Structure formats: structure tokens, C-alpha cells
Amino acid sequence: MLYVIRHGETDWNLKDKIQGRADIPLNAYGIQEANISKILLYQTNFYKIISSPLIRAKKTAEIICHYDTPIETDSRIIERDFGEFEGLSKEKFDSSSFWNYSLNNQYDKAESVKQLLNRVYNFLDEYKEIYEKKNILVVTHAGVIPAICCYFKGIPKNNNIFTYHFKTCEIIRF
């Protein structure tokens, strides 16, 4: 089974700022959320734990990991590159077109929806045989989880892949 968890809260989450690939650490509440997730997942034995290389995801993975399972990092599950939009408040950002699969907008610096899906699908295809037989935990970001959901559930009818949105430290099973 594939377990996917979004990292714990950061100060930028509180400020409603777009983090993207900015390497923002967990805040005190984010650490507390990760500890709660550790309790919720305590009896689950993971064959492998794979984290985004960003510090907020790695720290969440380290807190959750309660035994000798090594934590690997994989850049294919790093947060979506928000490019020129990184650091903006969400109110100054056109989320609906940014996440629209059928539009697949191209930006100067930001990653397109289809680029995001391609790298995440590549990651999931590589590990498919393993998570069909053993438990894998993936610790990643709000911008990657929609791509994972699309892999398993398909593109939403409204074409907005961010329809699949999850809270910090929310656990999803596939």
C-alpha cells in the first residue's frame, strides 16, 4: 500500500504564501503535527520511506520514522516549481488557471501541470511493483499530492487538479 503524507505546517503556510521550492522549515505546530502522524502510523511497518529533499518534508519523515527504515529522498516528489509566483500571497495568484490540466499554461520559470504530472507519474511507475506488495510512505507537498491523486483517480472533471487538496500532515492511502 502507498501511504502519502503532506509535510507539517510552516510559517509560510500560516501566512498563505506560496512556498514552492523555497526551503522553509517546519514551525512548532508542524513538528507537533508530525508527531501526531507518527502515533497514527506507529503500527504500520514501512518497507521504504521516501521524502522530498526539501527540509519541511525531510523533517516530517524523520519524526514519523520510528524504526530502522531508511529515509530516501527523491527529487521527483519535490514541490512543484512555482517559479515567478513563489513567495506571493495566495490572494495575488490565479490558482484556477495554474492548476488547470487542459490549459497546461507555460510560464517563464514555473513548472507546467503536465511537467509536474510527468515527473510524479515517472516516480510512481518506478515504485509500483513495491507498493502493490509492501507499504511505502511518501512524504511530499500540497502541489505534488494532486498529481499522485490524478495517477490513481484520474484528472478531475473540472480539469483543476488542485481539486485534490489536503491539509498539512494529512495521510492518504492508495
C-alpha positions, 0 to 999 in steps of 0.5 A: 500500500502507498501511504502519502503524507503532506509535510507539517505546517510552516510559517509560510503556510500560516501566512498563505504564501506560496512556498514552492521550492523555497526551503522553509522549515517546519514551525512548532505546530508542524513538528507537533503535527508530525508527531501526531502522524507518527502515533497514527502510523506507529503500527504500520511497518514501512518497507521504504520511506521516501521524502522530498529533499526539501527540509519541511518534508525531510523533517516530517519523515524523520519524526514519523520514522520510528524504526530502522527504515531508511529515509530516501529522498527523491527529487521527483516528489519535490514541490512543484516549481512555482517559479515567478509566483513563489513567495506571493500571497495566495490572494495575488495568484490565479490558482484556477488557471495554474492548476488547470490540466487542459490549459497546461499554461507555460510560464517563464520559470514555473513548472507546467501541470503536465511537467509536474504530472510527468515527473510524479507519474515517472516516480510512481511507475518506478515504485509500483511493483513495491507498493502493490506488495509492501507499504511505502510512505511518501512524504511530499507537498500540497502541489505534488499530492494532486498529481499522485491523486490524478495517477490513481483517480484520474484528472478531475472533471473540472480539469483543476487538479488542485481539486485534490487538496489536503491539509498539512500532515494529512495521510492518504492511502492508495 
